[in-house]
Amino acid sequence: MKRKLNRQIADHYANSGNALLLTGARQTGKTYAIRQYAQEEHLNLIEVNFLESPTAQQLFEGAESAAEVLTRLTAFTNKPLVEGSTLIFFDEVQKYPEAVTWIKFLVDDGRYRYALSGSLLGVELRNIRSVPVGYMSVIEVKPLDLEDFCRALGVSDSVLSKVGEAWHSRTAVDTVVHKSLMKIVRLYTVVGGMPAAVQKYIDTMDLRAVQQTQRDIIGLYKWDLSQYDAASRLYIGEIFEMMPSQLNAKNKRFVLKELNEHAHFSRLENGFIWLRDAGAALPTYNVEAPVYPLKLNEQRNLFKLFSNDVGLLTSQYAEGTALRLLGEDCTVNYGAIYENLTAQELSAHGWNLHYFNSKRQGELDFVLEDDSGVTPIEVKSGKDYERHHALSNVMGNKAYGITQAYVLCNDNLRVEGEVVYAPIYMLMFIDNRPSPAPMIYAPPIEGLV
């Protein structure tokens, strides 16, 4: 499978001599991506896995220099280090975080390239004693997004490019292409973006086999949760278990009293943060007003908690949900599934996740902010997508200064006034990449020199 991640890894090593750390949730393809890069670049890959080989810690313990570590490494792996063409890969570094502190010295040595991989599930990598700032770049690896999924199924780059042009020019997509992409969206809500689940579908097209793969992944997540400290792991596990039902509720907001009648956010906040940092959940916080900057309006105790993968979410619903989704059964509540898909895509594209809810004005599913201001997003899974009471209220409030809004739906793209009605697969193009243009500002010192 070709992923944007592959290009990110190649670009990193083409433009930097720093080490690269891939982090993120379990089963998102971190190890495979490094191996694939080494294979494609014909590199001599030296791999050390701290989970499979706990004795690998001895590479660093008591060592006095990078040269000594490298000498030990050749003995440990029984492989030669070829200067200029060797990639040394430390995998599962959460089992021995001190390996990260050595990266500065190894990079300074200059003879080899370095990659690291670690999951945040079980151990928080932020507790590393000394992070080698300036010597290591970090990429958080997430499940395949919708664009990666399309390519994995064989959708051509030329088709995706034309769809992207339609988005930017605000014109409708070819009808045949639109219908096909909507079918792929529904398939994505079932299969999701976990590489193992996607590969299982490509190999077998058997949804039951895919669901078994997804259940195995969820089982791994639950096992990792069980390794957390005894005082907290029970309620963190309950939070994880409750996510599907909470999202299927009317307002989709996580309600603490359903976890525990006497639960207080201040006592449970670390659990939500842990799930977020582990990559297992995507918190989406309410804002008091949809105005820039959203961070200043954020209400940390009011939030929705989305799954990191829409396929994992769907697999936890009732038996038969997958076939009903693929069959366009109008009795299925697509709302939670479409919103989770949206949260997952926006997060993958670099957006911070917020929503807006007001008793007077109603609720907006998502609100985004960039240099141009705030943009509301409504996600509509049904046919009455033109009914958006809250969006109309917010757009009509001049104090907010909102000039554009998106309604993501099942129909083709069209524009009415300030509202862009777009098929939900257009999420592929709602990106938050920083502008490459320099930000030059001359100091106002005229008359002071």
N, C-alpha and C positions, 0 to 999 in steps of 0.2 A: 504494500500500500504506500502510495506517495502522499506525504503529509507536508503541510507548511513547516512543520517542525524540522523536517530533513533539511530544508533550505536555510532555516535559522541556524542549525548546527554548522552547516557548510560555510555560511557567511561569517559565523563567529571565528572559525579557524582560519578563514581566508584573510580576515582583517585584524586579528589579534593574536598575540602570543600567550594570552592569559588562559588559565584553566577554565573549564566550563562545568558548572553544576546543574544537573537536571533534577528538579524536585517536583513534588506533587503527590497526588493520591496513588494508592496501589493500582496496578493493572492499567496504567495509562500509556505504557509503551516506552518507558524511559530507557531501560536496558537494551531493548531491541533497536531503538533509534541509534544509540552509540555504536552498537555492533554493525548496523547497516552502514553507517557513515564510514567506519573503518574498512569495511569490505569494499565499498564503492571507491574509496580513495586508495585502495591497495596498501593499507598501512599494516604494520606489524603490531597487532593488538595484544597487550599484556593486561590480563583481567584479574582483579583481586576482589573477591566477594566476601565481605565481613560477616554475612549471615551464614553462608555455607562453610566458611573457614574461619572460625573465631581465632585460631592461632595466628592469623594474619596480623593481629595487633602487634606481634613481636617485631614486625618490620620497623616500627617506630619507637617502641619502648626502649629507652636508654640510648637511642641514637644521638650522635653529636653533630651530624651534618647530613645534608642531602645526599652527598656521595656515599655515605655509609648506608642510608636507606636504600639507595639504588643497588648497591652491592648485595644487600640482603634480598632485595627483590629478585635478582637473577637467580639466587639460590633457591628462593621460595617457589618460584614458578618454573624453574628449570628451562627458561627461555632466554635467548640473548636479547639485549637492548641494542637496537640499530639506530645510531644517531641520525636524526633528521627525518626518520620514517617510522618512528614508534609512537603509538598512542597508549599511554598507561591509564587504565580505567579502574577506579576504585568504586565498587558497587556496594549498595546497602550501607552507606556511610553512617546512617543513623545508629548502627550498631557499634560504631567506633568513631564518634565525632572528632576526636583528636586528629584523625587523618587530615581533616580540613585545615587545621592550624599549620600543617606542614607544607601546604601548597605554596605559600610565599617563597619558601626556600627551594622547593623543587622547580618552580617556575624560574626563579633567579638562576638556577643551574643552567637552564637554557638549551639543553640537548634534546628534550623530548616534549611532546604534547601531553596534556592531562585532561581527563574527563572524570567526573564524579556523578554518582546517582544516589538518591536517597528518598525514602518515603517519609512524610510527616506523620503517618499513622503509627502510633505507639510511642514515638520519641520526638520531641520538638527540637528541630535543628537550630532554632534560634538560641538555644542554650550553649552553643559552641563557645568554648573559652575565648578564642581569638579568631575572628573572621578576617581572612586575608584581603582586606579592601584594596582594590587596585590590581589584584592578582587573579581574581576569579569573577567570572560573570555567571549570572543565575537565570535560568529559564524555568518557569513553572509549567510543567507539562499537564495538559488537560485532555479529556477525551476528544476524539475526532469531532470537529465541528461539522456543520452541514455541508460546507464546501468540500472538505476532505472526504466526507461520506459519499458525495456525488462522484468524486473522482475515483474512489474505491470501487464504485459500481460500474465505472466505465464511461461516465458522462465526459464528453470531450472538453478541452480547454476553450475551444472556439465557441461552443454553445454557452459555457459559463461567461465568457467574455461578452457575448451579445446580450445576455441577460443583464450583465453589469452595465452595459451601455444603456439599456432600457431604463434601469434604475436612475442613472445619472441624468438622462435626458427626460425622465418622467413620462415615458411612453409605454404603451402596452406591450407585453411579450407575445410572441407568436402563439396562437391558440394551442397548437399541438404540443409545443415545448412547455407551455404553462400547465397543461393537464398532466404531462409526464412528470414535471417537477413536483406538482402537488401530490402525486402518488409516491414519489420518493420521500417527501416530507412525512407522509403518514407511515411509511416504512421506517423512517428514522426514529419516529416516536416509539416504535416497537423495538428496533434493534439497538438504537442509541449509538454512542461513539466509543465505547470501550473496545480497544483493538481486538481483543480475543473474541468478543461477541460479533464484531463486524466480520472478522476472518471466518468465524464459524458459519455465518450466513452466506458469505461468498462461496465457501467450500461446499455447503450442503443445501442451502436455501430452506433448511428445516427450522421452523420457528421454535419447535419444542427443544431442539438441540441448542438454539440460541438462548432460550430461557433457562436451560440447565447451566449454561456458561454464566449467565447473569446471576443465578442463585449461588453459584460457586464464588463469584466475586463478592456478593453481599455477605456470604459466609466468612470470607477473609476479612472483610471490614469489621464484622462483629467480633471475630477473634482478636483483632487488633484492639478494639474497644475494651475487650476483657483484660488486656494487659495494662490498662491505665490504672492509676492508684485506686485502691479499694474504696476510699471515701467518695470518689466521684464517678467511678465507672458505671454504677447502677443507673444513675439518672442520665448520664450521657447516652447509655444504651437505650434508655426509654425515649429520650429525645429523638434518637436515630430511628427507632421503631415507629414513632408517631408521625414522622414527616409525611408519609403518603396520605394518611387520613386527615391531617391538618390542612394539607393543600387541597383536598377534595371538599373541605367545608365551604360554606357560603362566602365568607370573606377571606379565606385562605391565610389569614394572619395566625401566627403561632400563639395559642392561648395557653398560658402557663397553668391555669387552674385545672385544665384537663390532664396535665402531667401530675399535679399534686395540688390539692385544695389549698394548702398553706404555702405554696411555692412563691418565692420572691425572686425577681430578676437579679438582684444584686448577688444572691447566693448561687444562682445558676449560670451567671454570665460567663464564667471561665469555661463551662462546658460547651456553650455555643461557640466561643472563640476557638476552643480546641477543635471542634468539628470543622470550623471554617479553615483554620490553619492546616488541618489534616487534608484539606481538599475534598472532604466528603459531603460538605453542604455549602450552599450559597446563600448567606443571609442578605436580605433585601430590606433596607431600613426605611421607615416612614419619615417624610419631611413635613414640617409644619406649614410650609408654603413652597410652591414650585418656583423659587427664585434663586438666582445666582448669588453666592455659592451655596450649593445644596448642603455641603458639609456643616455649615453653621446652623442649618435648620433641621439637622438630623435628630431623630428621636430613637435612641439606642434600645429603649425598652419596648418599642413597637416595631415588629418586623415579620416578614415571611421567611420561611426556611425552605429553599428549593434543594432538590437533589443535584449532585454534581453531574448526573447523567440521566437524561429523560428515559432511556431504555431501561435502566435499573428501576426508575420510578414505576414505569408501566408494568414491569414484571412483578411488582408487589401488589398490583390490583387483582381483581377476581379473575379466575380462569375464564378464558374466552375473550378477554378485553382486547387482546392483540388482533384477533380475527375480526372483531366488530369494528376496530379502528380502521383496519385495511379495507373493510367492506363498506366504509362510509356510513355506518349505522348512525342515524341521526339521534338515537336515544342515548348514545354514549356521551358522557360529560367530557368534552374535549378541553374545557376551560383550564383545569389544572395542568393538563399535559401540554397544551399550547403555551401556557405561561412558563412552565418549567423549561420548555424548549427555548423560549425567548430569553429567559434568565441565563441559561447555559451559553447561548450564542453571544449575548452581550458581554458576559464575563470573559469568554474566550477572545473577544475582540478588544479587550482592555477597558471596558466601561465599569465604573463603580455603580452598584445596583441600589436604586432608590425607588420608592413609590410614594404617592400622595393620597391621603384620605382625610376628608373633611365631612362632618355631619351636614353642613350647609351645601357644600358644592359637590360631594360625591367622591368617588375614588378613581384615580388614574393608575393603571397597572404598573407603569414604569415612567420615570422621568430621567432624562439624560442631560448632561451639561458638557459643553465644550467652549471654545473661545467665542463662538457665535451666540451663546446663551443657553437657555433651557428648552428642551424638546420633549413634549409628552408623547407616550406611546400607549395606545389601547390595543389589546389583543382580543380578537373576536373569532370564535370558532364556529359560530352559527351563521344563519343567513341574514339576520337583522343587524348586520355590522354598522349600518348607518345610524343606528340609535346609540348615541354616546352622550348621555346627559352630563356627566362630570366633565368630559372633554369640552363640550360646548360652553359650560359655565366658566371653566378656566380660560378658554380662548377669549371669552367675552370680558374678562377682567383685565382692564388696561393696566392695573397696578403690577401685573405679572410680566407684561411686556413680551409675551410669547408670540412669535410670528410664524411658527410652523409646527405641525403635529403629524404623527404617523398613526394610521389605523391598519394593523396587520390582520389579514383575513384570508379567506379561501379564493377570492375572486381576483381577476387581473388588475393591473395597475391603472389608476386614473387619479386625477387631481380635481378637487373641488375647493376653490378658494385657498385657504391656508392649510387644508387637510390633504395629505397624501394617503390614498387608500392603496395598499400594496399587498400582494400575496406574501404569505408568511416566509417563503423561502428568500425574499429580499433581505432578510436578516443577514445574509451572507455579505451584504455590502454596506451595512451600517457599522462602519469601522471607526475606531478612535485612535488611529495612528497619529503621532505628533507630526507637525509640519516639519519638513527638512530645512525650511528656510531659516537662516540665522536670525536671532533677535538682537539687533544692534541698537543700543540706546546710548547716546552721547551724554556724559555728565553735564548738568546745567551749571557750569562754573564761570560763565562769561562775567567779566568784571571782578572776579575773585582771584585772578592770577596777576 
